[in-house]
Amino acid sequence: MSESPPLPDTPVTPPSSAAAEVVPPRSGDVTKPVTATGAGSGTTRASLRPLLLRLHFYAGVVVGPFLLVAAVTGLAYTAAPQIESVLYEHELKVTPRGSAEPLAEQVAAAERAVPDGTLLSVTKGAGPTDSTRVTFGKDGLAEGYTLTAFVDPYDHEVLGTLETFGQWLPARAWLDDLHRNLHLGEFGRNYSELAASWLWVEVLGGLALWAGAPRSRQRLRRLVVPDGGAKGRRRTMSWHGAVGLWASVGLLGLSATGLTWSGHAGASIGEVQDALGGSTPAVSTALPAVGSGKEDAGGTKDVGIDAAVAAAQDAGLRGVLVVTPPAEAGTAYVVKENTRSWPVRQDSVAVAPATGEVTQTLLDDFPVLAKLTSWGINAHMGLLFGLVNQIVLALLAIGLIAMILWGYRMWWLRRPTRSEGFALGRAPARGAWRRIPGRVLAPALVLAAVIGYYLPLFGLPLLVFLVVDVTVGVVRRRGTGAGA
């Protein structure tokens, strides 16, 4: 976000999710901070403000392009369900006519269509117009991909086969890969993790700078409403700040959920989550010991997939059901709900193939932390509440794109107008950290080091910023003999 309209002679604001307060430059590039209303000069808040401004600026300039790419690709991803429904309507939808045939017959038809595949799972649609998905492992596919046959449940006709990534069809898998790693594999994941690692920093820094800018009571409403009467850079800053304030909660959520399955930070977050007892539970496929007179767990009898689904429905499972057949003798069927558009529909059961009895249930038994993680990830992917979720994500992406572009425009408008040749806007003044009390600076450095350890793509760029900043200061002092 940004702040209140600046004085005519102020340094540049950052081109990111939040713009910062600007302060009038003094001779020798030494800046006296403008204090927030109600805070005298030399207070902790006033001393922190210039440092936040400089960090916000440099992070915006460097990380802004990564955030822009993430926002544009994320915006495209929000339309994936509609794209899939158009491109794959033939495979996904059928015309209801009479009663559906047994799942076993549908699976047999799919196996005939994919004779060299290994059966992995069967997805029973929730409605009468949904086809049945039968997913196979198959040699020659890219890592993580499977081959899915789509079967008409009313006559077990195979409508077609598609390469799928998890539950994603090709179009969504392509968009997901674009957003996640730009189709550059593991190396490309660093781009999205860098964006997620710095988005929350830019948002929180912008909130502090925007809300703490000096304002009269009559102008407090400009925190949330853009100043329509402003012109030029003032107008841009007003829109940048107000939109950033409205979008801040959603952007913080996207940053947090994006980090949960990132490459480096995700591993650290997973370890912390496991230590707090928040890992996602799963039903066990191991069959319990059987008593005398009953068939032993390693028997060959199998009641079939239809009986397993019926047992799961009797246990309370509804909606889209994903059935995983026993991988080997002595293991159970697993039937899971996959209705991810509603937070509580993630139940699952294990069913003994010999008897059709439910051996274990997981009905809304997730730990709170696991539930929050699941809901957050589903919301990030636009799945939690269907179309409403997609619209919110699209608005957040558009807002982030606009704020980044407004930020760069503010930087451009701060460029010198009378200099010869090309020139960029001035950066906020250096040396702000010297005015921060030690009792505040020391714990802040420790906190930054701890966060940087767990979020390496936050910590490493921050270290680079510091090294470059110090180097520039040393070069300037040697070249001019003046304080930088």
N, C-alpha and C positions, 0 to 999 in steps of 0.2 A: 503494500500500500504506500500511499504518499502521505502528505501532511497538508497543513493549511497553505494557502497561496504564499509563495516565497517573496522575499524582498527582491527588488530588481537586480541586485548584484549578488547572487547566490551561486554556490557551486552546484554541480550536477546532481540529480537524483538518480537512483539506480534503475536499470531496465529489467525489473523482475516482478515477482508477484506482489511486491510492495515497495513503494517509494519511500524515501526517508525525508526527515527534516533537513532543510538546507540552512547553512549558516554563512553570514557575510565574511568574505576573506579580508585578512589584514595584510599589511606589508610583511614580506618575508615568508608568505604562505603559512603564517601562524594564525590559528583561528580561535576566537573567543566564543565558546558555545552559547547559543541562545537557550535560555532556561525555560522550562515549561511553566505554565501558569501556576502560581502557588508554590514554586520551589525556588529558593534563593540560589545565587551563584555559589558554586562549590559544593552543593549537595551531591549525594551519590547519583541520583537520577540525572542531574545535569552533567556530571562528569562522564557517565556512561553513554550519553546520547551521541557525542561525536564519534566514539569508537563504533557504536552500532551503525552509524551512518556510513562510515568508511567500509566496514565489513559488508554491509548490505549492498553498497555500490559495487565493490569488486566481485562479490559473489554473483550479483546480478549480471554484470558484464560477462563473466566467464561461464557461469552455469546457465544463463539465460538461453543460449542456443539449445542446450540439452533439454531444458524444460519445454522449449517451444516444440521440439521434435516429439517429445513425449505427449504433449497436449494435442498436437495435430494427429498423431497416430492413434491416440486414445479416442479422439473425436470420431475417427473413422471406425474404430472398433465398436462404438456404441450402436452403430447401425447393423452390426453383424446378424442379429436374429432376423431382421427384415430381409437382409440380403440372402440369408440361407433359405428363408421361406419361399423366395422367388426362384432362386437358382435350382433348388432341390425339391420343388413341390411334387414332382412325379414320384420321387423316392419316399417322401415324408408322409404324404396324404393319400387316403384311399376312400372309396365310396362305401358306406355301410350297407350291408345286404345280408340279412339273416344273422345267424350266430357265428362267432369266430370259431375257427377250428382249433383243436388242441395245440398248445405251444410245441409239444414234441414233434408234431407233423410239420410245423413251420420250421423248426430247427433242422429237421431232416432235409427239407427242401433247400435250406441255405447250405447245408453241408454238401449236398450234391452240386450246388453252384460253385462252391469253393472246396474242391476235393483235397487240395494240398494244404488246407489251413488247419490250425489247432483251435478248437472252440475255447473261447475265453469267457464270454458273457452273453446274456440274452436280455434285452430291454423291452419290457412290455409297455406299450403306450398307455397313457392315462385315459384317452377318449376313444370313441368308436371310429373316428376318422384317422387315427394314428397308425402308421405301419409298425411292425415289429422289427427291432434291430438285433441282428445276430453278428457278434464281433469275433473275429479270428486273428490269431497271430499267424504271421506268414513271413517266410524268408524273402529277402530282397527289398523290404520296406525300410524307410529311414528310421532312425532311432526314435522310439516313443510312438511310432505310428502302427496302426492296425488296419485290417480290412473288414469293413462292415457290409453285410448283405441286408437289404431292406425287403421285408416279406409282407405281402398282403395277407392279413390274418383271416380273411374270409375264404380264400381259395389257395393259400400257401404259394402263390406265384411270387417269384423273386423279381422285384421291381428294378433292381440294379445293385451294384456294389460301388463303394466309395472308400478311399483311403481316409482314415480318421485319426485324430490325435486326441486320445481320451474320448470325451463325448463330443468333441468339436468336429464338424464337417469341414471339407477342404477350405472353403472361403473363410470361415471364422478362424481355422487353424493358421491360415496365411496371415490374416490381420493380427492375430494374437502374437505370432512370431515377429511381425513387423514392429508392433508396439513394444514387445519384450526385448528384442535383441537386433532389430533391423536386418534380420536374416543373416546375421554374422556369427551365429553360434554362440558358444560360451563367452567369447571375447566381447561380442556385442551386448551381452547382458550388463556389462559395466556402465554403458550409457544410461540405461534406465535406473540402475541402482544409484548412480551419481545424481540423477535428477531427483529421485525419491529422498536421498540422503540430505539434499540441500533445500528441498521445497519447504519443509517445516521450519528451517532456519530463516529463510526469506520471509515466510508468512509471519512468524512470531516477531522477528525483527521489525518488519513493516508495521505490525499492529502496535508495537511499542512506540515507534517513531510517529506514526499517524495519530494515535490517540493522545500522545504526550505533547503534540505541537501546541504552541501558544494560540489560544482562541478566546474571543470574548463570548459571553453567554449567548449573544445573538447569533453567533456563528457556529455554535456547537452542533446544530443540525447538519452542518456540512460534513460531519463525520460519516453520516450515512446517506446523505443526498448530494449528488454532484452539484457544483455551483454552475448553474446554467448561464449566469451573467458574466462569468469570467472569460477571458480571451487568451489565445496563444498557449504558452506553457502553463499558465495558471489553470486554464480549463483542462488541459491534459492531465495535470497532477490531481485535480479534483476528481476526475473520473477514475483515474488509477487508484486513488486511495479509497473512494467510496465503494467501488466494485470489489476491491480487495478485501474490505471489511466484511461485506456480505458473503463473499466466497470463502472466507478464512476457515470456517469449521469444516466445510467439505474438502478443501485442499489439504488440511491437516490430516483428515481421515484417509485421503488418497495416499499421502506420504507414508503414513503408518502402515496401511495395509499393503502398499507396494513393497515396503521393506521386508514384510514377513516371508515372502517367497523369493527374495533376491538371493544372489549367489553368495556373497560374503556376509552381509548383515543378517540374512535369513538364517544362516547356521547359528549365529550367536543368539538370535531371538529364540530359535527353537530350543537351544540349550537352557536358556532362562525359563522358557515356558515349561519345559519338562521338569526343571528343578522346583517350580512352583506347583507342580501337579496339574498342569493345564494341558497336557497332551491329549490329542483326540483319541478316544477309545474305539475299539473295534471288537466285534464278536469273534470268538475263537472257532476255527473250523475243526478243531480236535473233538472227536466224539467221546462222550463220557464212558466210563467202564460200565458194562452191562451185567445184569444179575443172572443167576442160574436159570436156564430154560429159555433165555432170549438169545437172538442171533448175536454173535460177537461183532465187535466194531469193525473188524476187517472183512466181514461178509460181502458177498457180491450182489445181494438183493438191492434193487433200486426202485423206489416207488415212482420215480420220474419227476420231470420238471413241473408238470401241472400240479401234482400233489404238493410239491414244495411251495409253489405260489399260493395254492389254496390255504396251506398252513400259515403262511405269512399274513394273508388277508384275514384269516380268523384271529390272528394275534393283533390285528389293528392296523397293519400297513395299508396305505392307500396311495393313489396317484401313480406316478411313473415308478415302476419297479425294475430293478436291475438284479438279475439272477446270475450268480457265479456257480457253475457246476462243481462237484468235487474234483479237486486236482489229482487226487490219488485215492486208493482204497483207504478207508478208515478216516476220511474227512467228510465234512458236511457241506450241503448246499448253503450258500449265503444269499439272502434276499435283502436288498437295501432299497429304501425310498430314495428317489433322486428328484424330488420336487423342490428345487432350490429357490423357487420364487417365494417361499414362505419359510420363516426362520425355524419353525418347529418340526418340519417334515424331513427329518434326517434319521429316522429309526431304521433298525435292521434286526434280522433274526438269523439264527443258524438252524437248519433242519436236517435231521438224520435221514439219510437216503434209504435206510433199511425199513424204517417205520413211518416216516413222514411226520415225526414228532419234533416240535421246537425244542432244541437243546439249550439255547441261550437267546436272550432278548436284550436289545439295547434300545429302550423306548424313552427318549428324552433324558438319557442318563449322562449327558455330556457335562463335564465340569464347566463352571461359569467362564473361565478363561478360554476354554476350547470353543464354547458357543460364540463368544465375542469374536474370536479369530475367524471362525467359519462364517459368521454373519458379515464381518468386515470384508473378507475376501469375496464373498458372493456379491456384496454391494459394489465393490471395486470393479467387478466384471459385469455389472448391470443385470444381475440375476435375481436379486433379493425380492423386489416387488415389481418385476416385469417392466412394462413400458414406463411407469413412473420413475423407476430407477434409471432407465436409459435416458430419460429427459433431463433428470438432475445431473447425470454425468456429462451429457452434452453441454448443458449450460455452464458447468464448472470448466470444461475444456475450453469453451468459447471465451469465458471470462479470463482464464489464465493466458490464453493467446493474446487477448486484447491488452491485458496488463503488461505483458512482456513488450509488446509493440509500443504501448504508451511510454514505458520506461525508456526504451531506446530513443523514442522521439524526444523525450525530455532531455536526454543526454545530448542529442543532436542540437537541440535549441539552446543549450548552454555553451555551444562552441563560440570562440572569439569571432566576431564579425568583421574586424578590420585587419586581421592578420593576413599575411601573404601566403598563398598555398593552402594546402589541406590542413585542417586542425579539428580536433575533437573537443568536446566539452571538458571542463576542468573536473578533476576528481576532488572529493572532500579532503580537507587538509590533513596532513600527517601529524603524528605525535600525540594523538588524543589519549592513548593509553597512559601517558605520563601524568595525566590529571586524575586518574582513578585511584582512590585510596587503596592502600595495600590490603586492608581487611576485605576488600571486595575483589581486587584483582587476583589475589592468590587462590581463593576457592574457585573463581571463574576459570582460571587456567587448569586447575585440577579437574573440574567438571568437563572442560573441553577435551582434556586428555583421555578421560574415561569414556566419554561418548565417542571420541575418535578411535579408541581401541575396538569398541563394538561395532562402530560404523566406519570402516576404513576408508570408504569413498567420501566420507565427510572429513575425517582426520587428515588424510594425505593432501587433498587440495587446500585445506586450511593451512597446513604447514608450508605448502608451496606459496600461498598468498603472503605469509609472514616473511619467508625468505626473500621473495621478490621485492616486497615492500622495504625491507631493511636494505637490500642491495641498492635499490633506487635511491634511498635516502643517503647512503654512503657516497654513491657516485655524484649526486647533486652537491653534497657538501664539499667534496674534493674539487668539483668543477667551478663552484661559485664562491666557496668560502663562507657561505651563509648557512644558517640552520634550515634543514629541509622539513 
